[in-house]
Amino acid sequence: MLACVLGRDSLYEHGYITVEEGGKIRISPAAWRSRSIAKYVRSHLEGKVTPWWTPRREEYFQWHRTRVFRKTAELTR
């Protein structure tokens, strides 16, 4: 069941969320297409900033934004 695997790490690894420069969590349009994912991000992540972002880690987060993050509402890869 999808609800069992929901969590920040899983959503990040599947491209439903990413981290902008400065640490703000960005939510993919694809996240709103799944009721379970939308409910989780709305209550736990929307409008949040992660303390994990640092200038030293920005290169990795930038890579994730361009290679993994789902920029469109399309659910399939």
N, CA, C, O and CB atoms as a CASP TS submission, in Angstrom:
PFRMAT TS
TARGET T0000
AUTHOR 0000-0000-0000
METHOD Language model
MODEL 1
PARENT N/A
ATOM      1  N   MET     1       0.845  -1.180   0.000  1.00  0.00           N
ATOM      2  CA  MET     1       0.000   0.000   0.000  1.00  0.00           C
ATOM      3  C   MET     1       0.891   1.244   0.000  1.00  0.00           C
ATOM      4  O   MET     1       1.890   1.298   0.716  1.00  0.00           O
ATOM      5  CB  MET     1      -0.961  -0.002   1.225  1.00  0.00           C
ATOM      6  N   LEU     2       0.530   2.222  -0.791  1.00  0.00           N
ATOM      7  CA  LEU     2       1.337   3.428  -0.930  1.00  0.00           C
ATOM      8  C   LEU     2       1.553   4.136   0.391  1.00  0.00           C
ATOM      9  O   LEU     2       2.648   4.640   0.639  1.00  0.00           O
ATOM     10  CB  LEU     2       0.693   4.369  -1.904  1.00  0.00           C
ATOM     11  N   ALA     3       0.547   4.191   1.244  1.00  0.00           N
ATOM     12  CA  ALA     3       0.675   4.895   2.522  1.00  0.00           C
ATOM     13  C   ALA     3       1.793   4.309   3.379  1.00  0.00           C
ATOM     14  O   ALA     3       2.373   5.013   4.206  1.00  0.00           O
ATOM     15  CB  ALA     3      -0.644   4.844   3.288  1.00  0.00           C
ATOM     16  N   CYS     4       2.094   3.055   3.191  1.00  0.00           N
ATOM     17  CA  CYS     4       3.147   2.414   3.988  1.00  0.00           C
ATOM     18  C   CYS     4       4.538   2.891   3.600  1.00  0.00           C
ATOM     19  O   CYS     4       5.449   2.855   4.428  1.00  0.00           O
ATOM     20  CB  CYS     4       3.069   0.908   3.839  1.00  0.00           C
ATOM     21  N   VAL     5       4.722   3.329   2.381  1.00  0.00           N
ATOM     22  CA  VAL     5       6.053   3.750   1.941  1.00  0.00           C
ATOM     23  C   VAL     5       6.200   5.267   1.897  1.00  0.00           C
ATOM     24  O   VAL     5       7.256   5.780   1.527  1.00  0.00           O
ATOM     25  CB  VAL     5       6.351   3.173   0.577  1.00  0.00           C
ATOM     26  N   LEU     6       5.147   5.981   2.273  1.00  0.00           N
ATOM     27  CA  LEU     6       5.250   7.435   2.250  1.00  0.00           C
ATOM     28  C   LEU     6       6.208   7.931   3.310  1.00  0.00           C
ATOM     29  O   LEU     6       6.221   7.439   4.439  1.00  0.00           O
ATOM     30  CB  LEU     6       3.886   8.068   2.447  1.00  0.00           C
ATOM     31  N   GLY     7       6.978   8.872   2.948  1.00  0.00           N
ATOM     32  CA  GLY     7       7.937   9.485   3.836  1.00  0.00           C
ATOM     33  C   GLY     7       8.787  10.431   3.020  1.00  0.00           C
ATOM     34  O   GLY     7       8.818  10.356   1.792  1.00  0.00           O
ATOM     35  N   ARG     8       9.466  11.306   3.697  1.00  0.00           N
ATOM     36  CA  ARG     8      10.268  12.308   2.993  1.00  0.00           C
ATOM     37  C   ARG     8      11.306  11.675   2.078  1.00  0.00           C
ATOM     38  O   ARG     8      11.453  12.095   0.931  1.00  0.00           O
ATOM     39  CB  ARG     8      10.956  13.217   3.990  1.00  0.00           C
ATOM     40  N   ASP     9      12.023  10.679   2.563  1.00  0.00           N
ATOM     41  CA  ASP     9      13.060  10.043   1.747  1.00  0.00           C
ATOM     42  C   ASP     9      12.480   9.421   0.485  1.00  0.00           C
ATOM     43  O   ASP     9      13.016   9.606  -0.607  1.00  0.00           O
ATOM     44  CB  ASP     9      13.791   8.979   2.556  1.00  0.00           C
ATOM     45  N   SER    10      11.402   8.694   0.633  1.00  0.00           N
ATOM     46  CA  SER    10      10.787   8.039  -0.511  1.00  0.00           C
ATOM     47  C   SER    10      10.261   9.066  -1.519  1.00  0.00           C
ATOM     48  O   SER    10      10.465   8.910  -2.723  1.00  0.00           O
ATOM     49  CB  SER    10       9.653   7.123  -0.047  1.00  0.00           C
ATOM     50  N   LEU    11       9.599  10.093  -1.044  1.00  0.00           N
ATOM     51  CA  LEU    11       9.082  11.120  -1.944  1.00  0.00           C
ATOM     52  C   LEU    11      10.219  11.831  -2.670  1.00  0.00           C
ATOM     53  O   LEU    11      10.093  12.161  -3.849  1.00  0.00           O
ATOM     54  CB  LEU    11       8.236  12.134  -1.168  1.00  0.00           C
ATOM     55  N   TYR    12      11.310  12.064  -1.982  1.00  0.00           N
ATOM     56  CA  TYR    12      12.477  12.708  -2.575  1.00  0.00           C
ATOM     57  C   TYR    12      13.100  11.803  -3.635  1.00  0.00           C
ATOM     58  O   TYR    12      13.390  12.248  -4.746  1.00  0.00           O
ATOM     59  CB  TYR    12      13.513  13.057  -1.489  1.00  0.00           C
ATOM     60  N   GLU    13      13.303  10.540  -3.292  1.00  0.00           N
ATOM     61  CA  GLU    13      13.942   9.606  -4.220  1.00  0.00           C
ATOM     62  C   GLU    13      13.097   9.367  -5.468  1.00  0.00           C
ATOM     63  O   GLU    13      13.642   9.075  -6.532  1.00  0.00           O
ATOM     64  CB  GLU    13      14.212   8.283  -3.524  1.00  0.00           C
ATOM     65  N   HIS    14      11.788   9.484  -5.354  1.00  0.00           N
ATOM     66  CA  HIS    14      10.902   9.283  -6.501  1.00  0.00           C
ATOM     67  C   HIS    14      10.568  10.590  -7.218  1.00  0.00           C
ATOM     68  O   HIS    14       9.772  10.591  -8.157  1.00  0.00           O
ATOM     69  CB  HIS    14       9.621   8.608  -6.051  1.00  0.00           C
ATOM     70  N   GLY    15      11.155  11.686  -6.793  1.00  0.00           N
ATOM     71  CA  GLY    15      11.013  12.949  -7.499  1.00  0.00           C
ATOM     72  C   GLY    15       9.766  13.757  -7.203  1.00  0.00           C
ATOM     73  O   GLY    15       9.483  14.731  -7.901  1.00  0.00           O
ATOM     74  N   TYR    16       9.015  13.375  -6.181  1.00  0.00           N
ATOM     75  CA  TYR    16       7.804  14.124  -5.839  1.00  0.00           C
ATOM     76  C   TYR    16       8.105  15.411  -5.075  1.00  0.00           C
ATOM     77  O   TYR    16       7.290  16.333  -5.051  1.00  0.00           O
ATOM     78  CB  TYR    16       6.876  13.255  -5.020  1.00  0.00           C
ATOM     79  N   ILE    17       9.265  15.464  -4.459  1.00  0.00           N
ATOM     80  CA  ILE    17       9.711  16.686  -3.791  1.00  0.00           C
ATOM     81  C   ILE    17      11.191  16.890  -4.109  1.00  0.00           C
ATOM     82  O   ILE    17      11.902  15.951  -4.465  1.00  0.00           O
ATOM     83  CB  ILE    17       9.470  16.610  -2.239  1.00  0.00           C
ATOM     84  N   THR    18      11.629  18.121  -3.974  1.00  0.00           N
ATOM     85  CA  THR    18      13.047  18.429  -4.103  1.00  0.00           C
ATOM     86  C   THR    18      13.354  19.579  -3.162  1.00  0.00           C
ATOM     87  O   THR    18      12.463  20.082  -2.477  1.00  0.00           O
ATOM     88  CB  THR    18      13.431  18.783  -5.581  1.00  0.00           C
ATOM     89  N   VAL    19      14.597  19.990  -3.128  1.00  0.00           N
ATOM     90  CA  VAL    19      15.008  21.077  -2.252  1.00  0.00           C
ATOM     91  C   VAL    19      15.589  22.197  -3.112  1.00  0.00           C
ATOM     92  O   VAL    19      16.542  21.996  -3.864  1.00  0.00           O
ATOM     93  CB  VAL    19      16.043  20.587  -1.189  1.00  0.00           C
ATOM     94  N   GLU    20      14.993  23.373  -2.981  1.00  0.00           N
ATOM     95  CA  GLU    20      15.463  24.542  -3.712  1.00  0.00           C
ATOM     96  C   GLU    20      16.711  25.112  -3.042  1.00  0.00           C
ATOM     97  O   GLU    20      17.008  24.795  -1.890  1.00  0.00           O
ATOM     98  CB  GLU    20      14.356  25.613  -3.797  1.00  0.00           C
ATOM     99  N   GLU    21      17.436  25.955  -3.772  1.00  0.00           N
ATOM    100  CA  GLU    21      18.574  26.642  -3.178  1.00  0.00           C
ATOM    101  C   GLU    21      18.052  27.462  -2.005  1.00  0.00           C
ATOM    102  O   GLU    21      17.097  28.224  -2.158  1.00  0.00           O
ATOM    103  CB  GLU    21      19.317  27.547  -4.227  1.00  0.00           C
ATOM    104  N   GLY    22      18.660  27.313  -0.857  1.00  0.00           N
ATOM    105  CA  GLY    22      18.197  27.964   0.365  1.00  0.00           C
ATOM    106  C   GLY    22      17.444  27.020   1.287  1.00  0.00           C
ATOM    107  O   GLY    22      17.232  27.337   2.457  1.00  0.00           O
ATOM    108  N   GLY    23      17.031  25.844   0.766  1.00  0.00           N
ATOM    109  CA  GLY    23      16.417  24.832   1.612  1.00  0.00           C
ATOM    110  C   GLY    23      14.908  24.686   1.536  1.00  0.00           C
ATOM    111  O   GLY    23      14.346  23.802   2.182  1.00  0.00           O
ATOM    112  N   LYS    24      14.239  25.532   0.764  1.00  0.00           N
ATOM    113  CA  LYS    24      12.774  25.410   0.677  1.00  0.00           C
ATOM    114  C   LYS    24      12.402  24.135  -0.072  1.00  0.00           C
ATOM    115  O   LYS    24      12.969  23.822  -1.119  1.00  0.00           O
ATOM    116  CB  LYS    24      12.153  26.650  -0.030  1.00  0.00           C
ATOM    117  N   ILE    25      11.446  23.413   0.483  1.00  0.00           N
ATOM    118  CA  ILE    25      10.975  22.187  -0.154  1.00  0.00           C
ATOM    119  C   ILE    25      10.030  22.564  -1.289  1.00  0.00           C
ATOM    120  O   ILE    25       9.087  23.334  -1.108  1.00  0.00           O
ATOM    121  CB  ILE    25      10.267  21.246   0.876  1.00  0.00           C
ATOM    122  N   ARG    26      10.310  22.003  -2.461  1.00  0.00           N
ATOM    123  CA  ARG    26       9.476  22.236  -3.643  1.00  0.00           C
ATOM    124  C   ARG    26       8.714  20.954  -3.935  1.00  0.00           C
ATOM    125  O   ARG    26       9.289  19.866  -3.931  1.00  0.00           O
ATOM    126  CB  ARG    26      10.337  22.678  -4.882  1.00  0.00           C
ATOM    127  N   ILE    27       7.432  21.086  -4.186  1.00  0.00           N
ATOM    128  CA  ILE    27       6.571  19.929  -4.417  1.00  0.00           C
ATOM    129  C   ILE    27       6.261  19.823  -5.909  1.00  0.00           C
ATOM    130  O   ILE    27       5.900  20.808  -6.553  1.00  0.00           O
ATOM    131  CB  ILE    27       5.256  20.035  -3.586  1.00  0.00           C
ATOM    132  N   SER    28       6.407  18.642  -6.433  1.00  0.00           N
ATOM    133  CA  SER    28       6.140  18.392  -7.845  1.00  0.00           C
ATOM    134  C   SER    28       4.648  18.466  -8.136  1.00  0.00           C
ATOM    135  O   SER    28       3.838  18.082  -7.292  1.00  0.00           O
ATOM    136  CB  SER    28       6.693  17.027  -8.260  1.00  0.00           C
ATOM    137  N   PRO    29       4.270  18.951  -9.311  1.00  0.00           N
ATOM    138  CA  PRO    29       2.864  18.896  -9.715  1.00  0.00           C
ATOM    139  C   PRO    29       2.334  17.455  -9.715  1.00  0.00           C
ATOM    140  O   PRO    29       1.139  17.238  -9.516  1.00  0.00           O
ATOM    141  CB  PRO    29       2.692  19.520 -11.109  1.00  0.00           C
ATOM    142  N   ALA    30       3.211  16.475  -9.936  1.00  0.00           N
ATOM    143  CA  ALA    30       2.790  15.065  -9.927  1.00  0.00           C
ATOM    144  C   ALA    30       2.307  14.626  -8.551  1.00  0.00           C
ATOM    145  O   ALA    30       1.487  13.713  -8.445  1.00  0.00           O
ATOM    146  CB  ALA    30       3.939  14.167 -10.377  1.00  0.00           C
ATOM    147  N   ALA    31       2.805  15.264  -7.500  1.00  0.00           N
ATOM    148  CA  ALA    31       2.394  14.890  -6.136  1.00  0.00           C
ATOM    149  C   ALA    31       0.908  15.135  -5.918  1.00  0.00           C
ATOM    150  O   ALA    31       0.270  14.416  -5.148  1.00  0.00           O
ATOM    151  CB  ALA    31       3.206  15.675  -5.096  1.00  0.00           C
ATOM    152  N   TRP    32       0.358  16.125  -6.576  1.00  0.00           N
ATOM    153  CA  TRP    32      -1.059  16.464  -6.383  1.00  0.00           C
ATOM    154  C   TRP    32      -1.986  15.511  -7.132  1.00  0.00           C
ATOM    155  O   TRP    32      -3.200  15.554  -6.931  1.00  0.00           O
ATOM    156  CB  TRP    32      -1.322  17.894  -6.840  1.00  0.00           C
ATOM    157  N   ARG    33      -1.439  14.656  -7.987  1.00  0.00           N
ATOM    158  CA  ARG    33      -2.250  13.704  -8.742  1.00  0.00           C
ATOM    159  C   ARG    33      -2.564  12.448  -7.945  1.00  0.00           C
ATOM    160  O   ARG    33      -3.463  11.692  -8.311  1.00  0.00           O
ATOM    161  CB  ARG    33      -1.546  13.327 -10.023  1.00  0.00           C
ATOM    162  N   SER    34      -1.845  12.220  -6.876  1.00  0.00           N
ATOM    163  CA  SER    34      -2.072  11.052  -6.020  1.00  0.00           C
ATOM    164  C   SER    34      -2.651  11.530  -4.694  1.00  0.00           C
ATOM    165  O   SER    34      -2.035  12.340  -4.002  1.00  0.00           O
ATOM    166  CB  SER    34      -0.748  10.243  -5.792  1.00  0.00           C
ATOM    167  N   ARG    35      -3.807  11.043  -4.347  1.00  0.00           N
ATOM    168  CA  ARG    35      -4.471  11.476  -3.117  1.00  0.00           C
ATOM    169  C   ARG    35      -3.609  11.251  -1.877  1.00  0.00           C
ATOM    170  O   ARG    35      -3.526  12.126  -1.015  1.00  0.00           O
ATOM    171  CB  ARG    35      -5.788  10.747  -2.959  1.00  0.00           C
ATOM    172  N   SER    36      -2.972  10.093  -1.780  1.00  0.00           N
ATOM    173  CA  SER    36      -2.143   9.777  -0.607  1.00  0.00           C
ATOM    174  C   SER    36      -0.932  10.695  -0.509  1.00  0.00           C
ATOM    175  O   SER    36      -0.611  11.205   0.565  1.00  0.00           O
ATOM    176  CB  SER    36      -1.682   8.322  -0.661  1.00  0.00           C
ATOM    177  N   ILE    37      -0.265  10.899  -1.636  1.00  0.00           N
ATOM    178  CA  ILE    37       0.907  11.762  -1.640  1.00  0.00           C
ATOM    179  C   ILE    37       0.505  13.200  -1.347  1.00  0.00           C
ATOM    180  O   ILE    37       1.149  13.877  -0.546  1.00  0.00           O
ATOM    181  CB  ILE    37       1.640  11.674  -2.985  1.00  0.00           C
ATOM    182  N   ALA    38      -0.549  13.662  -1.989  1.00  0.00           N
ATOM    183  CA  ALA    38      -1.010  15.047  -1.778  1.00  0.00           C
ATOM    184  C   ALA    38      -1.355  15.293  -0.310  1.00  0.00           C
ATOM    185  O   ALA    38      -1.010  16.337   0.243  1.00  0.00           O
ATOM    186  CB  ALA    38      -2.241  15.348  -2.663  1.00  0.00           C
ATOM    187  N   LYS    39      -2.016  14.357   0.305  1.00  0.00           N
ATOM    188  CA  LYS    39      -2.386  14.505   1.710  1.00  0.00           C
ATOM    189  C   LYS    39      -1.140  14.608   2.592  1.00  0.00           C
ATOM    190  O   LYS    39      -1.081  15.432   3.504  1.00  0.00           O
ATOM    191  CB  LYS    39      -3.261  13.323   2.161  1.00  0.00           C
ATOM    192  N   TYR    40      -0.155  13.768   2.310  1.00  0.00           N
ATOM    193  CA  TYR    40       1.073  13.776   3.111  1.00  0.00           C
ATOM    194  C   TYR    40       1.848  15.085   2.926  1.00  0.00           C
ATOM    195  O   TYR    40       2.243  15.715   3.907  1.00  0.00           O
ATOM    196  CB  TYR    40       1.963  12.578   2.734  1.00  0.00           C
ATOM    197  N   VAL    41       2.063  15.491   1.683  1.00  0.00           N
ATOM    198  CA  VAL    41       2.858  16.709   1.466  1.00  0.00           C
ATOM    199  C   VAL    41       2.141  17.944   1.986  1.00  0.00           C
ATOM    200  O   VAL    41       2.779  18.869   2.490  1.00  0.00           O
ATOM    201  CB  VAL    41       3.172  16.884  -0.018  1.00  0.00           C
ATOM    202  N   ARG    42       0.824  17.965   1.868  1.00  0.00           N
ATOM    203  CA  ARG    42       0.070  19.117   2.364  1.00  0.00           C
ATOM    204  C   ARG    42       0.222  19.256   3.883  1.00  0.00           C
ATOM    205  O   ARG    42       0.388  20.366   4.388  1.00  0.00           O
ATOM    206  CB  ARG    42      -1.420  18.985   1.988  1.00  0.00           C
ATOM    207  N   SER    43       0.167  18.159   4.598  1.00  0.00           N
ATOM    208  CA  SER    43       0.212  18.251   6.058  1.00  0.00           C
ATOM    209  C   SER    43       1.627  18.250   6.641  1.00  0.00           C
ATOM    210  O   SER    43       1.823  18.699   7.771  1.00  0.00           O
ATOM    211  CB  SER    43      -0.560  17.116   6.647  1.00  0.00           C
ATOM    212  N   HIS    44       2.617  17.751   5.889  1.00  0.00           N
ATOM    213  CA  HIS    44       3.962  17.643   6.460  1.00  0.00           C
ATOM    214  C   HIS    44       5.044  18.476   5.780  1.00  0.00           C
ATOM    215  O   HIS    44       6.047  18.804   6.414  1.00  0.00           O
ATOM    216  CB  HIS    44       4.375  16.238   6.431  1.00  0.00           C
ATOM    217  N   LEU    45       4.868  18.826   4.507  1.00  0.00           N
ATOM    218  CA  LEU    45       5.978  19.430   3.774  1.00  0.00           C
ATOM    219  C   LEU    45       5.694  20.780   3.125  1.00  0.00           C
ATOM    220  O   LEU    45       6.611  21.578   2.930  1.00  0.00           O
ATOM    221  CB  LEU    45       6.414  18.502   2.734  1.00  0.00           C
ATOM    222  N   GLU    46       4.464  21.038   2.798  1.00  0.00           N
ATOM    223  CA  GLU    46       4.128  22.273   2.078  1.00  0.00           C
ATOM    224  C   GLU    46       4.560  23.509   2.868  1.00  0.00           C
ATOM    225  O   GLU    46       4.193  23.671   4.032  1.00  0.00           O
ATOM    226  CB  GLU    46       2.617  22.333   1.795  1.00  0.00           C
ATOM    227  N   GLY    47       5.341  24.374   2.224  1.00  0.00           N
ATOM    228  CA  GLY    47       5.791  25.607   2.852  1.00  0.00           C
ATOM    229  C   GLY    47       6.950  25.453   3.822  1.00  0.00           C
ATOM    230  O   GLY    47       7.316  26.413   4.501  1.00  0.00           O
ATOM    231  N   LYS    48       7.528  24.274   3.898  1.00  0.00           N
ATOM    232  CA  LYS    48       8.621  24.006   4.856  1.00  0.00           C
ATOM    233  C   LYS    48       9.997  24.264   4.242  1.00  0.00           C
ATOM    234  O   LYS    48      10.171  24.290   3.024  1.00  0.00           O
ATOM    235  CB  LYS    48       8.545  22.555   5.354  1.00  0.00           C
ATOM    236  N   VAL    49      10.943  24.450   5.121  1.00  0.00           N
ATOM    237  CA  VAL    49      12.355  24.593   4.756  1.00  0.00           C
ATOM    238  C   VAL    49      13.121  23.515   5.508  1.00  0.00           C
ATOM    239  O   VAL    49      12.904  23.306   6.701  1.00  0.00           O
ATOM    240  CB  VAL    49      12.908  26.039   5.094  1.00  0.00           C
ATOM    241  N   THR    50      14.011  22.837   4.808  1.00  0.00           N
ATOM    242  CA  THR    50      14.788  21.780   5.448  1.00  0.00           C
ATOM    243  C   THR    50      16.125  22.311   5.975  1.00  0.00           C
ATOM    244  O   THR    50      16.790  23.105   5.310  1.00  0.00           O
ATOM    245  CB  THR    50      15.029  20.634   4.462  1.00  0.00           C
ATOM    246  N   PRO    51      16.506  21.873   7.157  1.00  0.00           N
ATOM    247  CA  PRO    51      17.812  22.265   7.681  1.00  0.00           C
ATOM    248  C   PRO    51      18.959  21.506   7.007  1.00  0.00           C
ATOM    249  O   PRO    51      20.126  21.819   7.244  1.00  0.00           O
ATOM    250  CB  PRO    51      17.856  22.033   9.183  1.00  0.00           C
ATOM    251  N   TRP    52      18.643  20.522   6.176  1.00  0.00           N
ATOM    252  CA  TRP    52      19.678  19.725   5.512  1.00  0.00           C
ATOM    253  C   TRP    52      20.365  20.488   4.392  1.00  0.00           C
ATOM    254  O   TRP    52      21.470  20.127   3.986  1.00  0.00           O
ATOM    255  CB  TRP    52      19.079  18.450   4.963  1.00  0.00           C
ATOM    256  N   TRP    53      19.727  21.536   3.886  1.00  0.00           N
ATOM    257  CA  TRP    53      20.370  22.302   2.818  1.00  0.00           C
ATOM    258  C   TRP    53      21.491  23.152   3.390  1.00  0.00           C
ATOM    259  O   TRP    53      21.315  23.836   4.398  1.00  0.00           O
ATOM    260  CB  TRP    53      19.345  23.188   2.084  1.00  0.00           C
ATOM    261  N   THR    54      22.638  23.104   2.741  1.00  0.00           N
ATOM    262  CA  THR    54      23.761  23.987   3.050  1.00  0.00           C
ATOM    263  C   THR    54      24.412  24.345   1.712  1.00  0.00           C
ATOM    264  O   THR    54      24.223  23.631   0.728  1.00  0.00           O
ATOM    265  CB  THR    54      24.799  23.303   4.049  1.00  0.00           C
ATOM    266  N   PRO    55      25.165  25.425   1.663  1.00  0.00           N
ATOM    267  CA  PRO    55      25.865  25.744   0.412  1.00  0.00           C
ATOM    268  C   PRO    55      26.748  24.594  -0.083  1.00  0.00           C
ATOM    269  O   PRO    55      26.888  24.395  -1.289  1.00  0.00           O
ATOM    270  CB  PRO    55      26.716  26.988   0.603  1.00  0.00           C
ATOM    271  N   ARG    56      27.328  23.855   0.824  1.00  0.00           N
ATOM    272  CA  ARG    56      28.192  22.726   0.431  1.00  0.00           C
ATOM    273  C   ARG    56      27.398  21.597  -0.215  1.00  0.00           C
ATOM    274  O   ARG    56      27.929  20.867  -1.052  1.00  0.00           O
ATOM    275  CB  ARG    56      28.945  22.187   1.648  1.00  0.00           C
ATOM    276  N   ARG    57      26.145  21.449   0.161  1.00  0.00           N
ATOM    277  CA  ARG    57      25.299  20.382  -0.394  1.00  0.00           C
ATOM    278  C   ARG    57      24.505  20.834  -1.617  1.00  0.00           C
ATOM    279  O   ARG    57      23.835  20.013  -2.244  1.00  0.00           O
ATOM    280  CB  ARG    57      24.341  19.878   0.669  1.00  0.00           C
ATOM    281  N   GLU    58      24.563  22.094  -1.965  1.00  0.00           N
ATOM    282  CA  GLU    58      23.750  22.613  -3.069  1.00  0.00           C
ATOM    283  C   GLU    58      24.016  21.883  -4.384  1.00  0.00           C
ATOM    284  O   GLU    58      23.085  21.659  -5.157  1.00  0.00           O
ATOM    285  CB  GLU    58      24.010  24.096  -3.250  1.00  0.00           C
ATOM    286  N   GLU    59      25.241  21.516  -4.648  1.00  0.00           N
ATOM    287  CA  GLU    59      25.536  20.811  -5.909  1.00  0.00           C
ATOM    288  C   GLU    59      24.719  19.530  -6.025  1.00  0.00           C
ATOM    289  O   GLU    59      24.198  19.233  -7.100  1.00  0.00           O
ATOM    290  CB  GLU    59      27.040  20.483  -6.006  1.00  0.00           C
ATOM    291  N   TYR    60      24.597  18.772  -4.952  1.00  0.00           N
ATOM    292  CA  TYR    60      23.788  17.548  -4.970  1.00  0.00           C
ATOM    293  C   TYR    60      22.308  17.876  -5.164  1.00  0.00           C
ATOM    294  O   TYR    60      21.634  17.242  -5.976  1.00  0.00           O
ATOM    295  CB  TYR    60      23.986  16.753  -3.665  1.00  0.00           C
ATOM    296  N   PHE    61      21.800  18.862  -4.426  1.00  0.00           N
ATOM    297  CA  PHE    61      20.391  19.218  -4.554  1.00  0.00           C
ATOM    298  C   PHE    61      20.082  19.735  -5.960  1.00  0.00           C
ATOM    299  O   PHE    61      19.015  19.455  -6.505  1.00  0.00           O
ATOM    300  CB  PHE    61      20.010  20.273  -3.506  1.00  0.00           C
ATOM    301  N   GLN    62      21.009  20.481  -6.539  1.00  0.00           N
ATOM    302  CA  GLN    62      20.818  20.979  -7.899  1.00  0.00           C
ATOM    303  C   GLN    62      20.775  19.802  -8.877  1.00  0.00           C
ATOM    304  O   GLN    62      19.957  19.794  -9.796  1.00  0.00           O
ATOM    305  CB  GLN    62      21.950  21.972  -8.287  1.00  0.00           C
ATOM    306  N   TRP    63      21.638  18.820  -8.689  1.00  0.00           N
ATOM    307  CA  TRP    63      21.613  17.619  -9.526  1.00  0.00           C
ATOM    308  C   TRP    63      20.251  16.934  -9.426  1.00  0.00           C
ATOM    309  O   TRP    63      19.676  16.536 -10.439  1.00  0.00           O
ATOM    310  CB  TRP    63      22.740  16.641  -9.112  1.00  0.00           C
ATOM    311  N   HIS    64      19.744  16.800  -8.216  1.00  0.00           N
ATOM    312  CA  HIS    64      18.444  16.161  -8.011  1.00  0.00           C
ATOM    313  C   HIS    64      17.330  16.929  -8.717  1.00  0.00           C
ATOM    314  O   HIS    64      16.456  16.326  -9.339  1.00  0.00           O
ATOM    315  CB  HIS    64      18.137  16.051  -6.517  1.00  0.00           C
ATOM    316  N   ARG    65      17.361  18.262  -8.622  1.00  0.00           N
ATOM    317  CA  ARG    65      16.324  19.080  -9.269  1.00  0.00           C
ATOM    318  C   ARG    65      16.310  18.888 -10.780  1.00  0.00           C
ATOM    319  O   ARG    65      15.243  18.933 -11.392  1.00  0.00           O
ATOM    320  CB  ARG    65      16.536  20.556  -8.944  1.00  0.00           C
ATOM    321  N   THR    66      17.465  18.676 -11.390  1.00  0.00           N
ATOM    322  CA  THR    66      17.516  18.545 -12.844  1.00  0.00           C
ATOM    323  C   THR    66      17.405  17.109 -13.340  1.00  0.00           C
ATOM    324  O   THR    66      17.055  16.891 -14.500  1.00  0.00           O
ATOM    325  CB  THR    66      18.784  19.138 -13.350  1.00  0.00           C
ATOM    326  N   ARG    67      17.694  16.127 -12.494  1.00  0.00           N
ATOM    327  CA  ARG    67      17.728  14.741 -12.955  1.00  0.00           C
ATOM    328  C   ARG    67      16.617  13.851 -12.399  1.00  0.00           C
ATOM    329  O   ARG    67      16.230  12.880 -13.050  1.00  0.00           O
ATOM    330  CB  ARG    67      19.036  14.147 -12.603  1.00  0.00           C
ATOM    331  N   VAL    68      16.102  14.154 -11.224  1.00  0.00           N
ATOM    332  CA  VAL    68      15.143  13.260 -10.569  1.00  0.00           C
ATOM    333  C   VAL    68      13.774  13.920 -10.381  1.00  0.00           C
ATOM    334  O   VAL    68      12.743  13.273 -10.563  1.00  0.00           O
ATOM    335  CB  VAL    68      15.688  12.812  -9.216  1.00  0.00           C
ATOM    336  N   PHE    69      13.763  15.181 -10.023  1.00  0.00           N
ATOM    337  CA  PHE    69      12.520  15.887  -9.710  1.00  0.00           C
ATOM    338  C   PHE    69      11.558  15.869 -10.899  1.00  0.00           C
ATOM    339  O   PHE    69      11.953  16.122 -12.037  1.00  0.00           O
ATOM    340  CB  PHE    69      12.819  17.335  -9.298  1.00  0.00           C
ATOM    341  N   ARG    70      10.305  15.570 -10.617  1.00  0.00           N
ATOM    342  CA  ARG    70       9.255  15.538 -11.645  1.00  0.00           C
ATOM    343  C   ARG    70       8.722  16.952 -11.839  1.00  0.00           C
ATOM    344  O   ARG    70       7.978  17.459 -11.000  1.00  0.00           O
ATOM    345  CB  ARG    70       8.096  14.555 -11.248  1.00  0.00           C
ATOM    346  N   LYS    71       9.092  17.575 -12.920  1.00  0.00           N
ATOM    347  CA  LYS    71       8.702  18.961 -13.173  1.00  0.00           C
ATOM    348  C   LYS    71       7.273  19.096 -13.691  1.00  0.00           C
ATOM    349  O   LYS    71       6.715  20.193 -13.701  1.00  0.00           O
ATOM    350  CB  LYS    71       9.650  19.583 -14.159  1.00  0.00           C
ATOM    351  N   THR    72       6.687  17.992 -14.117  1.00  0.00           N
ATOM    352  CA  THR    72       5.332  18.019 -14.651  1.00  0.00           C
ATOM    353  C   THR    72       4.419  17.133 -13.811  1.00  0.00           C
ATOM    354  O   THR    72       4.874  16.434 -12.905  1.00  0.00           O
ATOM    355  CB  THR    72       5.318  17.566 -16.122  1.00  0.00           C
ATOM    356  N   ALA    73       3.152  17.170 -14.116  1.00  0.00           N
ATOM    357  CA  ALA    73       2.162  16.387 -13.375  1.00  0.00           C
ATOM    358  C   ALA    73       2.113  14.941 -13.840  1.00  0.00           C
ATOM    359  O   ALA    73       1.352  14.145 -13.291  1.00  0.00           O
ATOM    360  CB  ALA    73       0.790  17.013 -13.514  1.00  0.00           C
ATOM    361  N   GLU    74       2.905  14.590 -14.833  1.00  0.00           N
ATOM    362  CA  GLU    74       2.919  13.225 -15.338  1.00  0.00           C
ATOM    363  C   GLU    74       3.382  12.272 -14.242  1.00  0.00           C
ATOM    364  O   GLU    74       4.388  12.515 -13.577  1.00  0.00           O
ATOM    365  CB  GLU    74       3.830  13.110 -16.577  1.00  0.00           C
ATOM    366  N   LEU    75       2.634  11.180 -14.063  1.00  0.00           N
ATOM    367  CA  LEU    75       2.963  10.214 -13.008  1.00  0.00           C
ATOM    368  C   LEU    75       3.938   9.134 -13.454  1.00  0.00           C
ATOM    369  O   LEU    75       4.659   8.576 -12.627  1.00  0.00           O
ATOM    370  CB  LEU    75       1.707   9.565 -12.510  1.00  0.00           C
ATOM    371  N   THR    76       3.973   8.834 -14.729  1.00  0.00           N
ATOM    372  CA  THR    76       4.868   7.768 -15.200  1.00  0.00           C
ATOM    373  C   THR    76       6.205   8.347 -15.600  1.00  0.00           C
ATOM    374  O   THR    76       6.302   9.532 -15.920  1.00  0.00           O
ATOM    375  CB  THR    76       4.248   7.010 -16.384  1.00  0.00           C
ATOM    376  N   ARG    77       7.216   7.540 -15.584  1.00  0.00           N
ATOM    377  CA  ARG    77       8.571   7.953 -15.960  1.00  0.00           C
ATOM    378  C   ARG    77       8.901   7.416 -17.315  1.00  0.00           C
ATOM    379  O   ARG    77       9.998   7.649 -17.822  1.00  0.00           O
ATOM    380  CB  ARG    77       9.606   7.480 -14.938  1.00  0.00           C
TER
END
